[in-house]
């Protein structure tokens, strides 16, 4: 489970996705969540050919389909969670933010690992 530190800014980096999440907090709670997506990871549509894991040769089509759907599902979970959290707002409850951020980070960690294998 993600736990935000007492630091005013917590940064999560996903180097193979070229993606960074910054969470700003203070004593009152979470002030903002921003996403720097230099690699334009969330721009456009899912392209299976960009993921070696989803296009491995020698696998039956049904198994490749399962792999493609798993990657796309992870992307959707991360995107939805970050959309909920993104931007400045009134102070938000730290525990609620941690729970939603946990979903995004778990998906992005898996995707970052898979991105190491991208073509």
N, CA, C and O atoms as a printed pandas DataFrame, in Angstrom:
     atom_number atom_name residue_name chain_id  residue_number  x_coord  y_coord  z_coord
0              1         N          UNK        A               1    0.838   -1.181    0.000
1              2        CA          UNK        A               1    0.000    0.000    0.000
2              3         C          UNK        A               1    0.881    1.241    0.000
3              4         O          UNK        A               1    1.858    1.315    0.744
4              5         N          UNK        A               2    0.540    2.198   -0.820
5              6        CA          UNK        A               2    1.269    3.456   -0.886
6              7         C          UNK        A               2    1.017    4.252    0.386
7              8         O          UNK        A               2   -0.123    4.392    0.830
8              9         N          UNK        A               3    2.087    4.768    0.962
9             10        CA          UNK        A               3    1.990    5.646    2.128
10            11         C          UNK        A               3    2.749    6.922    1.805
11            12         O          UNK        A               3    3.946    6.881    1.520
12            13         N          UNK        A               4    2.065    8.041    1.848
13            14        CA          UNK        A               4    2.719    9.316    1.611
14            15         C          UNK        A               4    3.587    9.663    2.809
15            16         O          UNK        A               4    3.221    9.390    3.952
16            17         N          UNK        A               5    4.723   10.257    2.547
17            18        CA          UNK        A               5    5.652   10.614    3.616
18            19         C          UNK        A               5    5.274   11.977    4.192
19            20         O          UNK        A               5    4.324   12.618    3.742
20            21         N          UNK        A               6    6.028   12.396    5.183
21            22        CA          UNK        A               6    5.818   13.722    5.766
22            23         C          UNK        A               6    6.431   14.816    4.910
23            24         O          UNK        A               6    6.283   16.000    5.211
24            25         N          UNK        A               7    7.102   14.434    3.869
25            26        CA          UNK        A               7    7.724   15.399    2.963
26            27         C          UNK        A               7    6.636   16.224    2.258
27            28         O          UNK        A               7    5.565   15.696    1.960
28            29         N          UNK        A               8    6.894   17.499    1.991
29            30        CA          UNK        A               8    5.895   18.321    1.295
30            31         C          UNK        A               8    5.616   17.834   -0.129
31            32         O          UNK        A               8    4.523   18.048   -0.655
32            33         N          UNK        A               9    6.592   17.184   -0.750
33            34        CA          UNK        A               9    6.404   16.663   -2.108
34            35         C          UNK        A               9    6.910   15.228   -2.161
35            36         O          UNK        A               9    8.039   14.939   -1.762
36            37         N          UNK        A              10    6.072   14.343   -2.652
37            38        CA          UNK        A              10    6.457   12.956   -2.873
38            39         C          UNK        A              10    6.437   12.717   -4.374
39            40         O          UNK        A              10    5.468   13.066   -5.049
40            41         N          UNK        A              11    7.501   12.126   -4.897
41            42        CA          UNK        A              11    7.629   11.911   -6.335
42            43         C          UNK        A              11    7.741   10.415   -6.624
43            44         O          UNK        A              11    8.505    9.693   -5.984
44            45         N          UNK        A              12    6.961    9.977   -7.600
45            46        CA          UNK        A              12    7.014    8.593   -8.073
46            47         C          UNK        A              12    7.433    8.658   -9.536
47            48         O          UNK        A              12    6.804    9.354  -10.332
48            49         N          UNK        A              13    8.500    7.931   -9.896
49            50        CA          UNK        A              13    8.999    7.968  -11.260
50            51         C          UNK        A              13    8.911    6.596  -11.908
51            52         O          UNK        A              13    9.143    5.561  -11.284
52            53         N          UNK        A              14    8.569    6.639  -13.179
53            54        CA          UNK        A              14    8.469    5.439  -13.998
54            55         C          UNK        A              14    9.315    5.698  -15.246
55            56         O          UNK        A              14    8.792    6.130  -16.274
56            57         N          UNK        A              15   10.617    5.435  -15.157
57            58        CA          UNK        A              15   11.550    5.869  -16.202
58            59         C          UNK        A              15   11.294    5.277  -17.586
59            60         O          UNK        A              15   11.521    5.949  -18.593
60            61         N          UNK        A              16   10.829    4.046  -17.651
61            62        CA          UNK        A              16   10.621    3.422  -18.957
62            63         C          UNK        A              16    9.340    3.896  -19.634
63            64         O          UNK        A              16    9.141    3.681  -20.829
64            65         N          UNK        A              17    8.481    4.538  -18.862
65            66        CA          UNK        A              17    7.268    5.148  -19.418
66            67         C          UNK        A              17    7.461    6.651  -19.604
67            68         O          UNK        A              17    6.621    7.324  -20.202
68            69         N          UNK        A              18    8.583    7.176  -19.083
69            70        CA          UNK        A              18    8.882    8.615  -19.085
70            71         C          UNK        A              18    7.747    9.384  -18.413
71            72         O          UNK        A              18    7.235   10.370  -18.943
72            73         N          UNK        A              19    7.371    8.899  -17.228
73            74        CA          UNK        A              19    6.213    9.414  -16.503
74            75         C          UNK        A              19    6.611    9.679  -15.051
75            76         O          UNK        A              19    7.314    8.882  -14.431
76            77         N          UNK        A              20    6.146   10.816  -14.519
77            78        CA          UNK        A              20    6.417   11.186  -13.137
78            79         C          UNK        A              20    5.125   11.662  -12.488
79            80         O          UNK        A              20    4.355   12.411  -13.088
80            81         N          UNK        A              21    4.898   11.222  -11.259
81            82        CA          UNK        A              21    3.744   11.679  -10.475
82            83         C          UNK        A              21    4.295   12.462   -9.287
83            84         O          UNK        A              21    5.188   11.990   -8.584
84            85         N          UNK        A              22    3.753   13.667   -9.068
85            86        CA          UNK        A              22    4.165   14.501   -7.931
86            87         C          UNK        A              22    2.944   14.754   -7.054
87            88         O          UNK        A              22    1.895   15.190   -7.528
88            89         N          UNK        A              23    3.107   14.468   -5.764
89            90        CA          UNK        A              23    2.031   14.680   -4.793
90            91         C          UNK        A              23    2.499   15.736   -3.801
91            92         O          UNK        A              23    3.525   15.560   -3.144
92            93         N          UNK        A              24    1.754   16.834   -3.690
93            94        CA          UNK        A              24    2.089   17.892   -2.732
94            95         C          UNK        A              24    1.155   17.800   -1.532
95            96         O          UNK        A              24   -0.065   17.733   -1.680
96            97         N          UNK        A              25    1.745   17.797   -0.348
97            98        CA          UNK        A              25    0.986   17.677    0.903
98            99         C          UNK        A              25    1.441   18.752    1.889
99           100         O          UNK        A              25    2.509   19.347    1.753
100          101         N          UNK        A              26    0.597   18.970    2.872
101          102        CA          UNK        A              26    0.997   19.731    4.047
102          103         C          UNK        A              26    0.234   19.152    5.227
103          104         O          UNK        A              26   -0.393   18.099    5.105
104          105         N          UNK        A              27    0.281   19.815    6.343
105          106        CA          UNK        A              27   -0.361   19.271    7.545
106          107         C          UNK        A              27   -1.860   19.075    7.389
107          108         O          UNK        A              27   -2.445   18.226    8.060
108          109         N          UNK        A              28   -2.485   19.842    6.519
109          110        CA          UNK        A              28   -3.939   19.752    6.349
110          111         C          UNK        A              28   -4.355   18.593    5.447
111          112         O          UNK        A              28   -5.515   18.183    5.463
112          113         N          UNK        A              29   -3.429   18.071    4.670
113          114        CA          UNK        A              29   -3.769   16.963    3.779
114          115         C          UNK        A              29   -3.073   17.092    2.440
115          116         O          UNK        A              29   -2.046   17.761    2.327
116          117         N          UNK        A              30   -3.632   16.452    1.428
117          118        CA          UNK        A              30   -3.053   16.459    0.089
118          119         C          UNK        A              30   -3.549   17.690   -0.652
119          120         O          UNK        A              30   -4.753   17.931   -0.736
120          121         N          UNK        A              31   -2.624   18.462   -1.186
121          122        CA          UNK        A              31   -2.980   19.695   -1.882
122          123         C          UNK        A              31   -3.128   19.482   -3.383
123          124         O          UNK        A              31   -4.057   20.011   -3.994
124          125         N          UNK        A              32   -2.221   18.712   -3.981
125          126        CA          UNK        A              32   -2.325   18.488   -5.422
126          127         C          UNK        A              32   -1.599   17.217   -5.836
127          128         O          UNK        A              32   -0.689   16.739   -5.158
128          129         N          UNK        A              33   -2.035   16.690   -6.973
129          130        CA          UNK        A              33   -1.380   15.560   -7.624
130          131         C          UNK        A              33   -1.190   15.976   -9.077
131          132         O          UNK        A              33   -2.151   16.329   -9.760
132          133         N          UNK        A              34    0.046   15.934   -9.541
133          134        CA          UNK        A              34    0.309   16.280  -10.940
134          135         C          UNK        A              34    1.026   15.125  -11.625
135          136         O          UNK        A              34    1.730   14.340  -10.991
136          137         N          UNK        A              35    0.829   15.046  -12.927
137          138        CA          UNK        A              35    1.433   13.988  -13.724
138          139         C          UNK        A              35    2.214   14.650  -14.856
139          140         O          UNK        A              35    1.667   15.442  -15.623
140          141         N          UNK        A              36    3.499   14.313  -14.947
141          142        CA          UNK        A              36    4.328   14.777  -16.049
142          143         C          UNK        A              36    4.528   13.580  -16.965
143          144         O          UNK        A              36    5.192   12.607  -16.608
144          145         N          UNK        A              37    3.944   13.670  -18.146
145          146        CA          UNK        A              37    3.910   12.552  -19.096
146          147         C          UNK        A              37    4.707   12.936  -20.340
147          148         O          UNK        A              37    4.137   13.144  -21.411
148          149         N          UNK        A              38    6.039   13.028  -20.190
149          150        CA          UNK        A              38    6.892   13.450  -21.309
150          151         C          UNK        A              38    6.826   12.462  -22.471
151          152         O          UNK        A              38    6.930   12.850  -23.635
152          153         N          UNK        A              39    6.654   11.197  -22.146
153          154        CA          UNK        A              39    6.598   10.178  -23.188
154          155         C          UNK        A              39    5.223   10.049  -23.815
155          156         O          UNK        A              39    5.002    9.212  -24.691
156          157         N          UNK        A              40    4.309   10.881  -23.362
157          158        CA          UNK        A              40    2.924   10.881  -23.856
158          159         C          UNK        A              40    2.318    9.481  -23.753
159          160         O          UNK        A              40    1.645    8.997  -24.663
160          161         N          UNK        A              41    2.585    8.855  -22.608
161          162        CA          UNK        A              41    2.117    7.494  -22.353
162          163         C          UNK        A              41    0.593    7.390  -22.436
163          164         O          UNK        A              41    0.060    6.418  -22.971
164          165         N          UNK        A              42   -0.100    8.391  -21.907
165          166        CA          UNK        A              42   -1.561    8.350  -21.893
166          167         C          UNK        A              42   -2.183    9.011  -23.124
167          168         O          UNK        A              42   -3.407    9.097  -23.223
168          169         N          UNK        A              43   -1.366    9.474  -24.053
169          170        CA          UNK        A              43   -1.892   10.092  -25.273
170          171         C          UNK        A              43   -2.159    9.000  -26.309
171          172         O          UNK        A              43   -1.369    8.069  -26.464
172          173         N          UNK        A              44   -3.238    9.124  -26.985
173          174        CA          UNK        A              44   -3.531    8.186  -28.062
174          175         C          UNK        A              44   -4.100    6.874  -27.578
175          176         O          UNK        A              44   -4.540    6.739  -26.436
176          177         N          UNK        A              45   -4.079    5.916  -28.477
177          178        CA          UNK        A              45   -4.665    4.613  -28.211
178          179         C          UNK        A              45   -3.583    3.585  -27.897
179          180         O          UNK        A              45   -2.404    3.788  -28.185
180          181         N          UNK        A              46   -4.009    2.494  -27.309
181          182        CA          UNK        A              46   -3.115    1.376  -27.033
182          183         C          UNK        A              46   -2.724    0.723  -28.361
183          184         O          UNK        A              46   -3.583    0.359  -29.164
184          185         N          UNK        A              47   -1.420    0.583  -28.574
185          186        CA          UNK        A              47   -0.903   -0.066  -29.780
186          187         C          UNK        A              47   -0.106   -1.284  -29.331
187          188         O          UNK        A              47    0.993   -1.156  -28.791
188          189         N          UNK        A              48   -0.666   -2.454  -29.558
189          190        CA          UNK        A              48   -0.049   -3.695  -29.069
190          191         C          UNK        A              48    1.356   -3.892  -29.616
191          192         O          UNK        A              48    2.207   -4.460  -28.932
192          193         N          UNK        A              49    1.611   -3.440  -30.820
193          194        CA          UNK        A              49    2.924   -3.626  -31.433
194          195         C          UNK        A              49    4.031   -2.892  -30.672
195          196         O          UNK        A              49    5.210   -3.195  -30.856
196          197         N          UNK        A              50    3.664   -1.934  -29.823
197          198        CA          UNK        A              50    4.658   -1.211  -29.024
198          199         C          UNK        A              50    5.074   -1.994  -27.780
199          200         O          UNK        A              50    5.965   -1.565  -27.047
200          201         N          UNK        A              51    4.449   -3.113  -27.542
201          202        CA          UNK        A              51    4.717   -3.906  -26.348
202          203         C          UNK        A              51    5.131   -5.304  -26.762
203          204         O          UNK        A              51    4.312   -6.083  -27.250
204          205         N          UNK        A              52    6.401   -5.621  -26.567
205          206        CA          UNK        A              52    6.919   -6.939  -26.923
206          207         C          UNK        A              52    6.121   -8.044  -26.238
207          208         O          UNK        A              52    5.841   -9.086  -26.831
208          209         N          UNK        A              53    5.758   -7.799  -24.976
209          210        CA          UNK        A              53    5.008   -8.766  -24.176
210          211         C          UNK        A              53    3.685   -9.142  -24.850
211          212         O          UNK        A              53    3.215  -10.270  -24.698
212          213         N          UNK        A              54    3.084   -8.215  -25.588
213          214        CA          UNK        A              54    1.772   -8.445  -26.196
214          215         C          UNK        A              54    1.873   -8.992  -27.609
215          216         O          UNK        A              54    0.852   -9.283  -28.230
216          217         N          UNK        A              55    3.088   -9.138  -28.128
217          218        CA          UNK        A              55    3.231   -9.581  -29.514
218          219         C          UNK        A              55    4.205  -10.746  -29.660
219          220         O          UNK        A              55    4.714  -11.008  -30.750
220          221         N          UNK        A              56    4.460  -11.441  -28.558
221          222        CA          UNK        A              56    5.416  -12.547  -28.599
222          223         C          UNK        A              56    5.032  -13.559  -29.671
223          224         O          UNK        A              56    3.892  -14.015  -29.743
224          225         N          UNK        A              57    6.003  -13.892  -30.491
225          226        CA          UNK        A              57    5.727  -14.862  -31.551
226          227         C          UNK        A              57    5.643  -16.262  -30.962
227          228         O          UNK        A              57    6.228  -16.563  -29.922
228          229         N          UNK        A              58    4.916  -17.084  -31.643
229          230        CA          UNK        A              58    4.795  -18.467  -31.216
230          231         C          UNK        A              58    3.641  -18.736  -30.267
231          232         O          UNK        A              58    3.329  -19.896  -29.997
232          233         N          UNK        A              59    3.012  -17.711  -29.764
233          234        CA          UNK        A              59    1.870  -17.917  -28.874
234          235         C          UNK        A              59    0.582  -17.933  -29.689
235          236         O          UNK        A              59    0.471  -17.222  -30.688
236          237         N          UNK        A              60   -0.383  -18.732  -29.272
237          238        CA          UNK        A              60   -1.676  -18.740  -29.953
238          239         C          UNK        A              60   -2.359  -17.375  -29.810
239          240         O          UNK        A              60   -2.099  -16.631  -28.864
240          241         N          UNK        A              61   -3.221  -17.068  -30.754
241          242        CA          UNK        A              61   -3.916  -15.777  -30.761
242          243         C          UNK        A              61   -4.687  -15.512  -29.473
243          244         O          UNK        A              61   -4.730  -14.375  -29.003
244          245         N          UNK        A              62   -5.298  -16.549  -28.896
245          246        CA          UNK        A              62   -6.081  -16.324  -27.683
246          247         C          UNK        A              62   -5.176  -15.909  -26.506
247          248         O          UNK        A              62   -5.575  -15.086  -25.683
248          249         N          UNK        A              63   -3.967  -16.473  -26.427
249          250        CA          UNK        A              63   -3.046  -16.087  -25.366
250          251         C          UNK        A              63   -2.501  -14.671  -25.580
251          252         O          UNK        A              63   -2.324  -13.917  -24.623
252          253         N          UNK        A              64   -2.240  -14.323  -26.831
253          254        CA          UNK        A              64   -1.801  -12.953  -27.137
254          255         C          UNK        A              64   -2.901  -11.950  -26.799
255          256         O          UNK        A              64   -2.628  -10.855  -26.306
256          257         N          UNK        A              65   -4.135  -12.335  -27.068
257          258        CA          UNK        A              65   -5.270  -11.465  -26.757
258          259         C          UNK        A              65   -5.362  -11.212  -25.254
259          260         O          UNK        A              65   -5.626  -10.088  -24.829
260          261         N          UNK        A              66   -5.147  -12.241  -24.459
261          262        CA          UNK        A              66   -5.167  -12.100  -23.000
262          263         C          UNK        A              66   -4.061  -11.137  -22.551
263          264         O          UNK        A              66   -4.293  -10.289  -21.690
264          265         N          UNK        A              67   -2.877  -11.262  -23.121
265          266        CA          UNK        A              67   -1.763  -10.373  -22.764
266          267         C          UNK        A              67   -2.069   -8.931  -23.163
267          268         O          UNK        A              67   -1.810   -8.008  -22.391
268          269         N          UNK        A              68   -2.621   -8.729  -24.367
269          270        CA          UNK        A              68   -2.973   -7.373  -24.817
270          271         C          UNK        A              68   -4.015   -6.752  -23.906
271          272         O          UNK        A              68   -3.907   -5.580  -23.543
272          273         N          UNK        A              69   -5.018   -7.524  -23.537
273          274        CA          UNK        A              69   -6.073   -7.012  -22.657
274          275         C          UNK        A              69   -5.528   -6.691  -21.268
275          276         O          UNK        A              69   -5.949   -5.710  -20.655
276          277         N          UNK        A              70   -4.604   -7.499  -20.764
277          278        CA          UNK        A              70   -4.021   -7.232  -19.447
278          279         C          UNK        A              70   -3.261   -5.906  -19.449
279          280         O          UNK        A              70   -3.365   -5.131  -18.498
280          281         N          UNK        A              71   -2.499   -5.643  -20.509
281          282        CA          UNK        A              71   -1.770   -4.378  -20.610
282          283         C          UNK        A              71   -2.747   -3.212  -20.725
283          284         O          UNK        A              71   -2.605   -2.205  -20.032
284          285         N          UNK        A              72   -3.736   -3.352  -21.600
285          286        CA          UNK        A              72   -4.722   -2.277  -21.763
286          287         C          UNK        A              72   -5.484   -2.018  -20.465
287          288         O          UNK        A              72   -5.764   -0.866  -20.132
288          289         N          UNK        A              73   -5.818   -3.064  -19.738
289          290        CA          UNK        A              73   -6.527   -2.898  -18.461
290          291         C          UNK        A              73   -5.667   -2.159  -17.440
291          292         O          UNK        A              73   -6.171   -1.301  -16.716
292          293         N          UNK        A              74   -4.385   -2.479  -17.376
293          294        CA          UNK        A              74   -3.483   -1.770  -16.459
294          295         C          UNK        A              74   -3.406   -0.287  -16.823
295          296         O          UNK        A              74   -3.394    0.580  -15.948
296          297         N          UNK        A              75   -3.356   -0.011  -18.122
297          298        CA          UNK        A              75   -3.322    1.384  -18.575
298          299         C          UNK        A              75   -4.597    2.117  -18.167
299          300         O          UNK        A              75   -4.539    3.265  -17.726
300          301         N          UNK        A              76   -5.734    1.468  -18.309
301          302        CA          UNK        A              76   -7.015    2.096  -17.946
302          303         C          UNK        A              76   -7.111    2.347  -16.440
303          304         O          UNK        A              76   -7.574    3.407  -16.018
304          305         N          UNK        A              77   -6.682    1.392  -15.640
305          306        CA          UNK        A              77   -6.722    1.564  -14.177
306          307         C          UNK        A              77   -5.865    2.757  -13.771
307          308         O          UNK        A              77   -6.305    3.611  -13.002
308          309         N          UNK        A              78   -4.642    2.814  -14.289
309          310        CA          UNK        A              78   -3.742    3.919  -13.952
310          311         C          UNK        A              78   -4.320    5.245  -14.418
311          312         O          UNK        A              78   -4.302    6.228  -13.677
312          313         N          UNK        A              79   -4.822    5.276  -15.621
313          314        CA          UNK        A              79   -5.378    6.515  -16.170
314          315         C          UNK        A              79   -6.574    7.005  -15.370
315          316         O          UNK        A              79   -6.664    8.190  -15.050
316          317         N          UNK        A              80   -7.473    6.119  -15.050
317          318        CA          UNK        A              80   -8.661    6.495  -14.284
318          319         C          UNK        A              80   -8.288    6.988  -12.893
319          320         O          UNK        A              80   -8.797    8.016  -12.446
320          321         N          UNK        A              81   -7.409    6.272  -12.205
321          322        CA          UNK        A              81   -6.997    6.676  -10.861
322          323         C          UNK        A              81   -6.329    8.050  -10.892
323          324         O          UNK        A              81   -6.592    8.887  -10.029
324          325         N          UNK        A              82   -5.469    8.283  -11.878
325          326        CA          UNK        A              82   -4.781    9.567  -11.953
326          327         C          UNK        A              82   -5.736   10.693  -12.347
327          328         O          UNK        A              82   -5.583   11.824  -11.885
328          329         N          UNK        A              83   -6.708   10.393  -13.188
329          330        CA          UNK        A              83   -7.725   11.404  -13.530
330          331         C          UNK        A              83   -8.498   11.834  -12.291
331          332         O          UNK        A              83   -8.826   13.011  -12.138
332          333         N          UNK        A              84   -8.786   10.894  -11.417
333          334        CA          UNK        A              84   -9.510   11.211  -10.176
334          335         C          UNK        A              84   -8.657   12.120   -9.290
335          336         O          UNK        A              84   -9.180   13.034   -8.652
336          337         N          UNK        A              85   -7.361   11.874   -9.250
337          338        CA          UNK        A              85   -6.474   12.582   -8.331
338          339         C          UNK        A              85   -5.884   13.876   -8.887
339          340         O          UNK        A              85   -5.532   14.773   -8.121
340          341         N          UNK        A              86   -5.778   13.979  -10.179
341          342        CA          UNK        A              86   -5.007   15.042  -10.818
342          343         C          UNK        A              86   -5.528   16.436  -10.514
343          344         O          UNK        A              86   -6.731   16.668  -10.397
344          345         N          UNK        A              87   -4.584   17.347  -10.390
345          346        CA          UNK        A              87   -4.907   18.758  -10.277
346          347         C          UNK        A              87   -4.948   19.273   -8.862
347          348         O          UNK        A              87   -4.886   18.517   -7.893
348          349         N          UNK        A              88   -5.055   20.594   -8.770
349          350        CA          UNK        A              88   -5.191   21.259   -7.478
350          351         C          UNK        A              88   -6.647   21.215   -7.063
351          352         O          UNK        A              88   -7.548   21.257   -7.900
352          353         N          UNK        A              89   -6.861   21.131   -5.785
353          354        CA          UNK        A              89   -8.236   21.133   -5.290
354          355         C          UNK        A              89   -8.214   21.518   -3.822
355          356         O          UNK        A              89   -7.161   21.790   -3.245
356          357         N          UNK        A              90   -9.377   21.534   -3.244
357          358        CA          UNK        A              90   -9.419   21.697   -1.798
358          359         C          UNK        A              90   -8.668   20.524   -1.198
359          360         O          UNK        A              90   -8.473   19.498   -1.850
360          361         N          UNK        A              91   -8.258   20.678    0.019
361          362        CA          UNK        A              91   -7.498   19.616    0.661
362          363         C          UNK        A              91   -8.285   18.308    0.641
363          364         O          UNK        A              91   -9.491   18.273    0.887
364          365         N          UNK        A              92   -7.556   17.237    0.340
365          366        CA          UNK        A              92   -8.176   15.922    0.283
366          367         C          UNK        A              92   -7.615   15.041    1.387
367          368         O          UNK        A              92   -6.486   15.219    1.846
368          369         N          UNK        A              93   -8.423   14.107    1.790
369          370        CA          UNK        A              93   -8.032   13.171    2.832
370          371         C          UNK        A              93   -6.855   12.335    2.356
371          372         O          UNK        A              93   -6.892   11.745    1.277
372          373         N          UNK        A              94   -5.828   12.293    3.162
373          374        CA          UNK        A              94   -4.600   11.580    2.833
374          375         C          UNK        A              94   -4.853   10.095    2.580
375          376         O          UNK        A              94   -4.291    9.531    1.641
376          377         N          UNK        A              95   -5.675    9.462    3.388
377          378        CA          UNK        A              95   -5.932    8.026    3.246
378          379         C          UNK        A              95   -6.653    7.720    1.932
379          380         O          UNK        A              95   -6.321    6.747    1.256
380          381         N          UNK        A              96   -7.632    8.543    1.570
381          382        CA          UNK        A              96   -8.334    8.337    0.299
382          383         C          UNK        A              96   -7.388    8.492   -0.881
383          384         O          UNK        A              96   -7.441    7.712   -1.831
384          385         N          UNK        A              97   -6.525    9.497   -0.821
385          386        CA          UNK        A              97   -5.561    9.706   -1.896
386          387         C          UNK        A              97   -4.602    8.522   -1.969
387          388         O          UNK        A              97   -4.302    8.040   -3.061
388          389         N          UNK        A              98   -4.123    8.051   -0.836
389          390        CA          UNK        A              98   -3.202    6.916   -0.821
390          391         C          UNK        A              98   -3.831    5.677   -1.450
391          392         O          UNK        A              98   -3.163    4.951   -2.186
392          393         N          UNK        A              99   -5.097    5.430   -1.171
393          394        CA          UNK        A              99   -5.767    4.249   -1.725
394          395         C          UNK        A              99   -5.887    4.337   -3.241
395          396         O          UNK        A              99   -5.635    3.358   -3.944
396          397         N          UNK        A             100   -6.267    5.496   -3.742
397          398        CA          UNK        A             100   -6.414    5.675   -5.194
398          399         C          UNK        A             100   -5.043    5.685   -5.863
399          400         O          UNK        A             100   -4.863    5.098   -6.930
400          401         N          UNK        A             101   -4.091    6.347   -5.240
401          402        CA          UNK        A             101   -2.730    6.392   -5.771
402          403         C          UNK        A             101   -2.119    4.997   -5.815
403          404         O          UNK        A             101   -1.365    4.680   -6.735
404          405         N          UNK        A             102   -2.433    4.174   -4.846
405          406        CA          UNK        A             102   -1.933    2.804   -4.801
406          407         C          UNK        A             102   -2.358    2.031   -6.050
407          408         O          UNK        A             102   -1.561    1.284   -6.619
408          409         N          UNK        A             103   -3.596    2.206   -6.473
409          410        CA          UNK        A             103   -4.069    1.526   -7.691
410          411         C          UNK        A             103   -3.265    1.974   -8.908
411          412         O          UNK        A             103   -2.848    1.156   -9.727
412          413         N          UNK        A             104   -3.053    3.280   -9.013
413          414        CA          UNK        A             104   -2.298    3.806  -10.152
414          415         C          UNK        A             104   -0.861    3.313  -10.128
415          416         O          UNK        A             104   -0.337    2.876  -11.153
416          417         N          UNK        A             105   -0.228    3.379   -8.983
417          418        CA          UNK        A             105    1.187    3.026   -8.884
418          419         C          UNK        A             105    1.419    1.543   -9.147
419          420         O          UNK        A             105    2.384    1.182   -9.821
420          421         N          UNK        A             106    0.566    0.694   -8.636
421          422        CA          UNK        A             106    0.725   -0.745   -8.904
422          423         C          UNK        A             106    0.640   -1.032  -10.398
423          424         O          UNK        A             106    1.452   -1.784  -10.937
424          425         N          UNK        A             107   -0.336   -0.436  -11.063
425          426        CA          UNK        A             107   -0.472   -0.644  -12.505
426          427         C          UNK        A             107    0.722   -0.069  -13.259
427          428         O          UNK        A             107    1.244   -0.705  -14.174
428          429         N          UNK        A             108    1.157    1.134  -12.876
429          430        CA          UNK        A             108    2.279    1.764  -13.563
430          431         C          UNK        A             108    3.588    1.020  -13.313
431          432         O          UNK        A             108    4.435    0.968  -14.205
432          433         N          UNK        A             109    3.775    0.451  -12.141
433          434        CA          UNK        A             109    4.980   -0.344  -11.882
434          435         C          UNK        A             109    5.028   -1.559  -12.800
435          436         O          UNK        A             109    6.081   -1.884  -13.349
436          437         N          UNK        A             110    3.901   -2.224  -12.966
437          438        CA          UNK        A             110    3.859   -3.378  -13.865
438          439         C          UNK        A             110    4.116   -2.948  -15.302
439          440         O          UNK        A             110    4.862   -3.606  -16.028
440          441         N          UNK        A             111    3.499   -1.844  -15.713
441          442        CA          UNK        A             111    3.683   -1.356  -17.073
442          443         C          UNK        A             111    5.114   -0.879  -17.302
443          444         O          UNK        A             111    5.670   -1.094  -18.379
444          445         N          UNK        A             112    5.712   -0.239  -16.310
445          446        CA          UNK        A             112    7.090    0.221  -16.442
446          447         C          UNK        A             112    8.014   -0.967  -16.632
447          448         O          UNK        A             112    8.943   -0.916  -17.438
448          449         N          UNK        A             113    7.758   -2.041  -15.888
449          450        CA          UNK        A             113    8.551   -3.262  -16.045
450          451         C          UNK        A             113    8.392   -3.824  -17.458
451          452         O          UNK        A             113    9.376   -4.202  -18.095
452          453         N          UNK        A             114    7.169   -3.876  -17.939
453          454        CA          UNK        A             114    6.928   -4.383  -19.296
454          455         C          UNK        A             114    7.530   -3.457  -20.358
455          456         O          UNK        A             114    7.967   -3.913  -21.414
456          457         N          UNK        A             115    7.547   -2.157  -20.065
457          458        CA          UNK        A             115    8.072   -1.188  -21.036
458          459         C          UNK        A             115    9.565   -1.384  -21.278
459          460         O          UNK        A             115   10.085   -0.990  -22.322
460          461         N          UNK        A             116   10.253   -1.991  -20.315
461          462        CA          UNK        A             116   11.684   -2.299  -20.518
462          463         C          UNK        A             116   11.847   -3.243  -21.704
463          464         O          UNK        A             116   12.899   -3.270  -22.343
464          465         N          UNK        A             117   10.812   -4.010  -21.996
465          466        CA          UNK        A             117   10.865   -5.012  -23.032
466          467         C          UNK        A             117   10.286   -4.527  -24.359
467          468         O          UNK        A             117   10.247   -5.267  -25.342
468          469         N          UNK        A             118    9.834   -3.256  -24.370
469          470        CA          UNK        A             118    9.226   -2.731  -25.604
470          471         C          UNK        A             118   10.215   -2.763  -26.764
471          472         O          UNK        A             118   11.433   -2.710  -26.590
472          473         N          UNK        A             119    9.644   -2.850  -27.924
473          474        CA          UNK        A             119   10.475   -2.852  -29.141
474          475         C          UNK        A             119   11.145   -1.515  -29.334
475          476         O          UNK        A             119   11.882   -1.328  -30.302
